[in-house]
Amino acid sequence: MKSKGIRVALLAVAATVALTACNPIQAGSAAIVGNERISQEELNTDVRDYTAALVKLKVPEDQISAIAIPGYVLQSLIPVRAYEQVGRANGVTVTDGEIDAFIASKGGLQQAEVEALQAGVPPQEMRGLARAQLIQQKLLVKFGGGTDKAALKRAQGLLSKEITKLKLVVNPRYELKPNPEAQMNPGANPWLGNDRFGAPAGQEAAAGG
């Protein structure tokens, strides 16, 4: 897919989360994040919708078949659920109007959906991804992050601690890639070195400073 995508306007929270795949997991669950369950049925629906979106964008069939889509999608949904819970625990909320404005700031619905696909999130979960990204921004502010790099680093550390408090259990049938940033950063690409969707616009500039 030769789409430009959009730069994710968020600072990563590099938090390592243990994927306890060997632990018992509730029957019919794809994963349990904190006190919330991602059901197998829900994941199957998201996988179908994600695959259909790739087909609609005319991604070559061999590229689609080369992606372990269930694990790819699941690893993208985990941080979304995690941020929603940490946000609620810290009194952080996001309105529908804020989500609409956030999507508009990224160039509109179509481009926001492309970004979601790049992150392994199906279109129907795109607003949830936007909500999680906004929650992340607000939590960093709440924990004292600002323009000062030292303050931002402290805020990221506090946020990382809040995220890692959540118990995470993943069904061992899914292969998840060991990318700590993606596990807890909504919108990060959960596959290391995956360039199937092209680099988001501005990525090189972001890497340089």
N, C-alpha and C positions, 0 to 999 in steps of 0.2 A: 504494500500500500504506500503510495507516494504522497502522503498527506503531510503538511507542515506541522500540524498539531499546534499546541499552545504551551507556552512555558507555565508551569505550575507556580503560582505566586505564593509559595510557602517555603519556610525554612525547615529542613529535615530535622526530625527528632531521632537521633541514632540510638535506639533502645533495643537491646538484645532480649528476645523473648524465647524461652525454651518451648519448643514444640513437643509436648509430651504425648507423642503418638502411641507410646506403649501403654499408657494409662487406660483404664476402662472408660468407655464412652457410652453415653445413653443411646439405646437402640434407635436407629433412624436418624441419627445426628451425623452431619458432616463435620461439625466442630462445635465446641462450646467456648464462648468468649465471656469471661466473667460470669454473670448470671443469666446470659442469654444464649439461646441455642440456634445455630444455623442448621435447619433440617435438611435431610437428604433431598426431600421433595423440592424445597426452595432452591437448593443448589442446582438440581436438575433443570428446573425452569430457567434459572439464570444462564446456565450453560447453553440451553437451546436458543435463548434469545441472543446471547453473545455470538454464537456461531452464525445465526441468521443475519446478524448485523454485519459480520465479516463478509458473508456471501453477498449481501446487498451492496457493500462497498467494493465488490469484485476483487477481493483478495484471492489469489490463486488457490485452487483446491489443495495442491500439495503443501502449501504453506500452512493452511488451516489444519491439515491432518498431522503436520509436524509439531503442533502445539499441544501439550498436555492440558487441554482447556479446563477440565474440572478443577485440577489443582491450581491452575493459573487464576481462575475466577475466585476460587475459595480464598487464596492467599491475598487477594485484593479486597475481599469483603471483610476480612478479619479486622484490619485497622479501622475501617468505617464503623463497625460495631463497637470497637474499643473506645474510640473518641466520643461516640454518642453517650456511652456510659460514664466516662470520666467527666464529660461536660455536665451531665445531670448531677453527678456527685458534687460538682463544684459550682452549681448554680448558673451555669452558662447555657444560654438558649440561643436559637437562631430562628428568625421568622421567615415565612415564605417570601416576603418582600426582599429580605436580605439575600436569599438564595437567588431570586430573580435578578437582582442587581449584580450579584457575583457572576452569574452566567452571562449577563449582558456585557460585563467588563472583559470577558474572555473572547468576545466576538460573536456571541449569540449561541443559540441552542445547538446548531449543527457542529460548530467547532468544539463546543463543550462535550458533545457526544463523542467526537473523535478523540479528545483527550481521555475521556473515560475508557474508551476501547483500548487506547494505548496502555492504560493502567490495568487492564483486565476486568473492567467493570462494564456490564451490559447497559444499554441505553436506559432501560427502565429503572436502573439503580443510580443513574447519573445525579439526580437531585440529592440522594443520600450521600454520595461522594462530595458534592458541593457543601452540604451541611457539615460533614466531618472536617473538611478543609477550613471552613469558617470557624468551627469550634476550636480547631487547633490554633488558629490565629488569635482568637479571644483568650484562650487559656494561656498562651505565651504572654499576652498583655497582663492578664490577671496575676501571673506569677512573677511580674516585674520586668519582663522583657521590653526593650525599647530600642532606640538607635544606638545606644552604647553596647559594644560587643561583649563586654564582661557581664553586663546585666542580662543580655540575651542568652549568654551561655549558662548563667545561673538558672534562668527561667526554663531553658531546655532541659537542664538537669532535673529540676523539680517536676516538669511534665513527664519526663522519662520515668521517674519514680512512680508517679501516679499510674502510668500506663502499665508498668511491669507488676503492679499490685494485682492486676487482673489475672485470674487463672485461665490458661489457654490449653485446651485439649483438642487435638485434631485426629480425626479418623485416620488410622494408618494406611487406608487404601489410597490416600492422596499423597502424591509426591510434591513436597513444597521445597522451593529453592532457598538456600541459606543466605538470604539477604535481609539482615536485621532492619535496615532502613525501611524496606518495603513492608515488612511485617507490621510496623507501627507508624508509618507515615502515609496517610491517605493520599492516593494519587501517584505514589511512587511505583515504578515498574518492578513487579515482583520477580522478574527473571534477570539475573545478572548477564550482561552482555547481549541482551535481546535487542536487535535492531530491525526486527521485521517490520515495524511500523514507522521507521524513520525517526530522526532526532527531533524533539519538540523545538519550535522556534525559540531562539535565544539560549539554548542549552549550552552552547560553547561559551557565550558571554558569562553565563552563570558560573560555569566551571572555573573561569578565569578570575572571578572576583565577585 
